[in-house]
Amino acid sequence: MNNTAKKLDVIQSEAPALRLIKHDNNIYSRLALGEAKMAMVGLGYVGLPIALEFANNFNVIGFDINEERVDMMKEGIDPSKELSSEAFENKNIKFTAKINQIAEAEFYVVAVPTPIDERREPNLTPLKKATASVAEVLKKGDYVVFESTVYPGCTEEVCVPILERISGLTFNEDFKVGYSPERINPGDKVHTVTNITKVVSGSDEESLEQIAKVYESIITAGIHKAASMKVAEASKIIENTQRDVNIALMNELSLIFDKLDIDTNAVLEAAGTKWNFLKFFPGLVGGHCIGVDPYYLAYKAKQVKVDPRVISSSRFINDGMPYNIAFKISRELEKLGKDPKASTVLVKGITFKENVSDIRNSKVADVVKKLELFGIKSWVEDPHADGEEVYNEYGIRCEKEHQGKFDVVIMAVAHDEYNELDADYFNTISYSDTIFYDVRGMIKDKVNHGTYLSL
Ligand SMILES: NC(=O)c1ccc[n+]([C@@H]2O[C@H](COP(=O)([O-])OP(=O)(O)OC[C@H]3O[C@@H](n4cnc5c(N)ncnc54)[C@H](O)[C@@H]3O)[C@@H](O)[C@H]2O)c1
């Protein structure tokens, strides 16, 4: 008997008690018995996998404003290319782009983007719009759980007032709210939705209990009940901020060691033999989580008159790495007596990280742009990225693969396909004096000529 069946079995065997529970608005039981529906608002990297998991247990309505994406999901296609078509099979889910179709739901989960604006401050427009959509259909007894990554206090300070104002209902009397941050790791086939411990929180004790039960029904790794929504919001934001700060330290060390002519990776290998040395590596920090979330925390810190110096410096260092890489390459070309403007550069990988197709906030694109500042033109390839999307987003042409020989080869993203490349391949694409810039430290043992550089 699977988890869901077990839970339903328990609930059904308690049928008489349930009639009472229903009057107490036991939303979990009502969802599990199919008496209430859940709506997932925003079906991207986060929303779709969770919606499909919930659809094993509950009656789910998947809502997204992007009609094209909705049409693909109706056909069993994940527009984010993370899930196979089997993931859509035998699921109790209906996809829609029509807001009135979520009106029949009683439990709403919001998982829309929370990007930054050009001032690198939170852009809450998608979150506010999604909250307003839910507010329009909100009824007495409903639940709204936010999953989007936000700064501590955002749910209560920004979302709840929108829900109250538009619905005319009273928070915690007529409807309850929760916050449950998502830890999904795109491209990671080991840590998936159900086997990552989920932090949940509620606007009062009752909602915490109900929300916890709802998530417990799909998360096999278990849930952690946070003391408040603010605690849950803060816990998510510091997970990514901690990674950003640690990577920034490694990047700064690599800049120092480069000047001292010391191999950073060799230093980290030696230091890593100590039991409490943390294993972080230098690298490009792109994407829409680690490279974005710290700005949300910094914004909130400034609001309460704390200058977030460590967080801001880390962002500054990590955002500066594309320039450092481009500068180093241009100097090395000059050292070899090559004209940067006439040199050919192969850039292998442009997605924000390995084994995903997501190109948002790609720092490799930034490397390409910075190389252009030195007059250096790149040939970009990526087996996972969509060439048209790359061109629309960055004006950079990107192929699946390039043939030929290059003056510079930048190993930018550690896709599995690139890890499999052997010494023969690198011989074929290079001259005797080619510069290899190994951003992710993948090919040190595979190149035996030219100049080898890494962070
Ligand atoms: N992707 C990750 O790895 C990850 C991990 C943890 C947390 N998060 C957080 O989860 C949230 C969602 O991120 P994502 O990566 O899933 O984003 P995404 O861009 O992949 O998907 C968001 C979806 O929301 C839809 N949308 C936008 N506005 C909407 C609205 N008003 N109503 C309905 N749908 C709307 C978009 O069309 C899109 O399909 C963000 O806050 C992000 O920081 C992301």
The ligand as an ORCA input file, in Angstrom:
! r2SCAN-3c Opt
* xyz 0 1
  N      13.864     26.988     -9.794
  C      14.436     26.694     -8.646
  O      15.431     26.015     -8.592
  C      13.842     27.189     -7.354
  C      14.151     26.490     -6.179
  C      13.601     26.920     -5.003
  C      12.769     28.031     -4.985
  N      12.500     28.706     -6.142
  C      11.599     29.851     -6.069
  O      10.308     29.433     -6.489
  C       9.638     30.497     -7.170
  C       9.238     30.055     -8.566
  O      10.406     29.796     -9.295
  P      10.425     28.905    -10.621
  O      11.850     28.578    -10.881
  O       9.430     27.815    -10.538
  O       9.918     29.982    -11.678
  P       9.551     29.703    -13.209
  O       9.857     30.953    -13.916
  O      10.131     28.416    -13.663
  O       7.978     29.475    -13.192
  C       7.079     30.386    -12.772
  C       5.744     30.142    -13.467
  O       4.827     31.067    -12.928
  C       4.026     31.577    -13.977
  N       3.469     32.840    -13.557
  C       4.035     34.055    -13.502
  N       3.182     34.974    -13.024
  C       2.026     34.305    -12.763
  C       0.762     34.709    -12.267
  N       0.505     35.962    -11.946
  N      -0.202     33.757    -12.139
  C       0.043     32.471    -12.485
  N       1.223     32.046    -12.964
  C       2.199     32.949    -13.103
  C       4.966     31.653    -15.159
  O       4.264     31.674    -16.371
  C       5.800     30.377    -14.971
  O       5.237     29.276    -15.647
  C      10.608     31.675     -7.146
  O      10.345     32.465     -6.029
  C      11.952     31.008     -6.985
  O      12.892     31.854     -6.374
  C      13.000     28.284     -7.325
*
